[in-house]
Amino acid sequence: MRARILDFVQTLRAEGVDVSVAETMDAARAVAAAGVEREVLRESLAACLVKNEDDRPLFDRLFDAAFPLVGAAREAGKRRKRVAGGDGAATRASGQGTAAGRGSLREEPGDIPRRARRREMPRDASEARRGRVARRLALIRLPFREFTARDVQEARDVVRELGRGLRARLARRERQARRGRLDFRRTIRSSLAMGGVPARPRFRARRPGRPDLVVLCDLSGSVAAASELLLGLIAPAAGWFRRSHLFAYVDRLCAVSIEDGHVAPEGVLDLHARSDFGRVLDELWHTHRDVLTRSTLLLVLGDARNNRRPPRAELLRAVGDRVERLVWIVPEPRARWDTGDSVLSRYAPACDAVFECVDLSALVAAVRQTL
Amino acid sequence: MDVTREQVRDGLRAARYITNARVETAVFLALVLEKPLLAEGPAGAGKTELAKVLAEMLQTDLVRLQCYEGLDEARALFEWNYQKQLLRIQADRAEGRGWDEVSHHIFSREFLLERPLSRAITAPRTVVLLIDEVDKADPEFEAFLLEVLSDFQVSVPELGTIRAQQRPVVVLTSNRTRELSEALVRRCLHLFVDFPGPDTEAEIVALKVPELDERLRVQVARFVAGLRKLDLRKAPSIAETLDWARGLCALGVHELDAATVRQTLALIVKHEEDLRKAESKVSTLLAAAARS
């Protein structure tokens, strides 16, 4: 049994589930304690080896392959065959069964993308980790213009992690800011409990108000990748703000939410329309003016390419006067600003800051500086 | 601890906790291997309840540490009782004792304020330690937990290491609002507690709200199961199902129809937008619940 558990752990590792030596030992002890009745064995191994529920379907498949039902081998084989897509070798003994299962999984399309990527990586774990870090570094320096669909997919994971960091940062800063001036009266009062020694100074609590956040992102083809990543970056931190409104636009404004790293529009959004920020501004000003308050931080991402329609810059000025801070993020290199149909120079004076963000690292830096 | 799987199964059942083989096996292993059990899953699926039931089953005390943002060592592990120490110093000074003598005993167990983690460690008998919603605490806090969870001991710089006399049974719960650190997760057995299926939930309702008649009970369980499949901001918890069942009893409902459901829906669906979404689906869900 020990050998089979070790084999099974090897199989899991080969599929990208990180299993430590200590966990393997736990598994052996667990099986010794709980016995080898099949479903109990499955749950025992799962409790010790699978620490992330996302890995559970993979674990179940590998378990079925490594520990086929005794006496019902044919049935188990059938099940495996379905996974393997008619791999006839699947009904053989456990060792080969495992190998067949592994082979079949690698061919299976539409699996969890993270897993798919892991599987393509070299077997050696440290090498794989180095590869992952290098890929990540390359990704945050890759200009948005050169992003492929696969890059966007991978960047989503990176962005989600960074977004969580952002939120932690906001919370930490707030905690530090909350500590106000020394409260003399309360310090003296509490020192009485300690014989007049002011061992614990008391501070006046400050309650800094949280700002509101409004984000406008251009989802038209040229800058969609940058927008999507900006939204993904901000979404985890959005809950921290007093109120937050995420909007996407092309020629109309549409409220969006972020679900699992993807942008989910809450209304109709025509992605193939021609960008018209002037009209978006008009809509923002006339129907959503109530989201713009004195403590609003308004973040706009777009290339200000208006298809030669009226820019309505006076509206942006009005918006900028109304909100606390208006920041524009441009996913285009500075050299291309104001070329062709870009009317950035009309909008820029109304903004408190304009950032040039051609890649993920610049985007993260801009967001950190702004929030 | 010496238990068998059957004892765990019967124990959970006797404590009125209805569950499946997965939970039973994980609990059994946590007891036998004396390892912390990390229960993850959606809010309201019965993770915290599991710890309470475990305490009941083992006939022991439950020590609960509710995690929150900003929870620190002083609140979770131990703290020196400054007031008492100062009083002691002043009393000693009045008696004319020297510093050496005083400093020797102001850092003794007598002046240590116990917090949940040290209380669970120093308890004279095995207790159940529930560390609730670990994901709410700051990542740094997990570092404090590591020593407690792997060696069942607490290091107090002035005092040395306090080792557990009896290893506590530890249950951690997490709603996965963030990933826990690898180091913490590796030290625990992992258990995913999901919502029960409609049959299991009907059984739970039967146990906790016996006055609801059987047909209605099955309908309620199926309706809630259908509701959880909708993409709601917050899926109804088991506790909310029970509230609803009690509500229906109190209203003397005998038949679950669309009008009754709409009137009482606020008991199980709490968000405005969820309510709107659910209301539009009431008749479909009812039809599905009526089919068997």
Boltz contact constraints between the chains, C-beta under 6 A:
constraints:
  - contact:
      token1: [A, 20]
      token2: [B, 186]
      max_distance: 6.0
  - contact:
      token1: [A, 29]
      token2: [B, 33]
      max_distance: 6.0
  - contact:
      token1: [A, 30]
      token2: [B, 29]
      max_distance: 6.0
  - contact:
      token1: [A, 33]
      token2: [B, 32]
      max_distance: 6.0
  - contact:
      token1: [A, 39]
      token2: [B, 21]
      max_distance: 6.0
  - contact:
      token1: [A, 40]
      token2: [B, 25]
      max_distance: 6.0
  - contact:
      token1: [A, 43]
      token2: [B, 22]
      max_distance: 6.0
  - contact:
      token1: [A, 43]
      token2: [B, 25]
      max_distance: 6.0
  - contact:
      token1: [A, 44]
      token2: [B, 25]
      max_distance: 6.0
  - contact:
      token1: [A, 47]
      token2: [B, 26]
      max_distance: 6.0
  - contact:
      token1: [A, 47]
      token2: [B, 29]
      max_distance: 6.0
  - contact:
      token1: [A, 47]
      token2: [B, 189]
      max_distance: 6.0
  - contact:
      token1: [A, 47]
      token2: [B, 190]
      max_distance: 6.0
  - contact:
      token1: [A, 51]
      token2: [B, 185]
      max_distance: 6.0
  - contact:
      token1: [A, 51]
      token2: [B, 190]
      max_distance: 6.0
  - contact:
      token1: [A, 53]
      token2: [B, 192]
      max_distance: 6.0
  - contact:
      token1: [A, 193]
      token2: [B, 83]
      max_distance: 6.0
  - contact:
      token1: [A, 194]
      token2: [B, 82]
      max_distance: 6.0
  - contact:
      token1: [A, 194]
      token2: [B, 83]
      max_distance: 6.0
  - contact:
      token1: [A, 194]
      token2: [B, 86]
      max_distance: 6.0
  - contact:
      token1: [A, 195]
      token2: [B, 86]
      max_distance: 6.0
  - contact:
      token1: [A, 195]
      token2: [B, 90]
      max_distance: 6.0
  - contact:
      token1: [A, 199]
      token2: [B, 82]
      max_distance: 6.0
